[in-house]
Amino acid sequence: MKSVKVFGPGCRRCDSAVKMVRDTATALGIDVDVVKVVDPKSIAQAGVMATPGIAVDGKLVHSGGLPDPEKLQSWLRG
């Protein structure tokens, strides 16, 4: 199972990123545990400079805006 954290204050883009991760994982048949991180201190400690940020298995892979769908697939498969 992949562990995915989506970092953001709860804005519409951050919610869309969570949905995008879940939908992509479902389409790929990958089990994911998606956690939404909204605490500003935790977001900063993760190194996220712009939200939404996405970490897969503890590694920050994206920061700022919605990710490219193909890159998201690659991160989840990785």
C-alpha positions as CSV (number, residue, x, y, z in Angstrom):
1,M,0.0,0.0,0.0
2,K,1.3,3.4,-0.9
3,S,1.2,6.2,1.6
4,V,0.3,9.6,0.2
5,K,0.1,12.9,2.0
6,V,-1.6,15.9,0.4
7,F,-0.4,19.1,2.1
8,G,-2.6,22.2,2.0
9,P,-4.9,24.5,4.0
10,G,-8.1,22.9,2.7
11,C,-8.6,25.1,-0.3
12,R,-10.5,23.9,-3.4
13,R,-7.2,23.0,-5.2
14,C,-6.1,20.9,-2.3
15,D,-9.4,19.0,-2.2
16,S,-9.1,18.5,-5.9
17,A,-5.6,17.1,-5.4
18,V,-6.9,14.5,-2.9
19,K,-9.6,13.5,-5.3
20,M,-7.1,13.3,-8.1
21,V,-4.8,11.0,-6.1
22,R,-7.7,8.7,-5.1
23,D,-9.2,8.5,-8.6
24,T,-5.8,7.9,-10.2
25,A,-4.9,5.1,-7.7
26,T,-8.3,3.5,-8.2
27,A,-7.9,3.6,-12.0
28,L,-4.4,2.0,-11.7
29,G,-5.6,-0.6,-9.2
30,I,-3.2,0.7,-6.5
31,D,-4.1,0.7,-2.8
32,V,-3.3,4.1,-1.3
33,D,-3.7,5.6,2.2
34,V,-4.3,9.3,1.5
35,V,-3.8,11.7,4.4
36,K,-4.7,15.3,4.1
37,V,-2.3,17.5,6.1
38,V,-3.7,21.0,6.9
39,D,-1.5,22.0,9.9
40,P,0.7,25.0,8.7
41,K,3.7,23.9,10.8
42,S,3.6,20.3,9.4
43,I,3.3,21.7,5.8
44,A,6.4,23.9,6.4
45,Q,8.3,21.0,8.0
46,A,7.6,18.9,4.9
47,G,9.3,21.5,2.7
48,V,6.1,22.5,0.9
49,M,6.6,26.0,-0.4
50,A,3.3,26.2,-2.4
51,T,0.2,24.2,-2.0
52,P,-1.0,21.7,-2.7
53,G,2.0,19.6,-2.0
54,I,2.1,15.8,-2.5
55,A,4.4,13.3,-0.8
56,V,4.4,9.6,-1.8
57,D,5.9,7.1,0.7
58,G,7.5,10.0,2.6
59,K,9.1,11.7,-0.4
60,L,7.9,15.2,-1.5
61,V,7.2,14.8,-5.2
62,H,5.1,17.9,-6.0
63,S,4.5,21.4,-4.7
64,G,2.2,24.1,-6.1
65,G,-0.9,23.6,-8.2
66,L,-2.4,20.3,-9.4
67,P,0.1,17.8,-10.7
68,D,0.3,16.5,-14.2
69,P,-1.8,13.3,-14.5
70,E,1.0,11.4,-16.1
71,K,3.5,12.3,-13.4
72,L,1.0,11.4,-10.7
73,Q,0.6,8.0,-12.3
74,S,4.4,7.5,-12.3
75,W,4.7,8.5,-8.7
76,L,2.0,6.1,-7.6
77,R,3.5,3.3,-9.7
78,G,7.0,4.0,-8.4
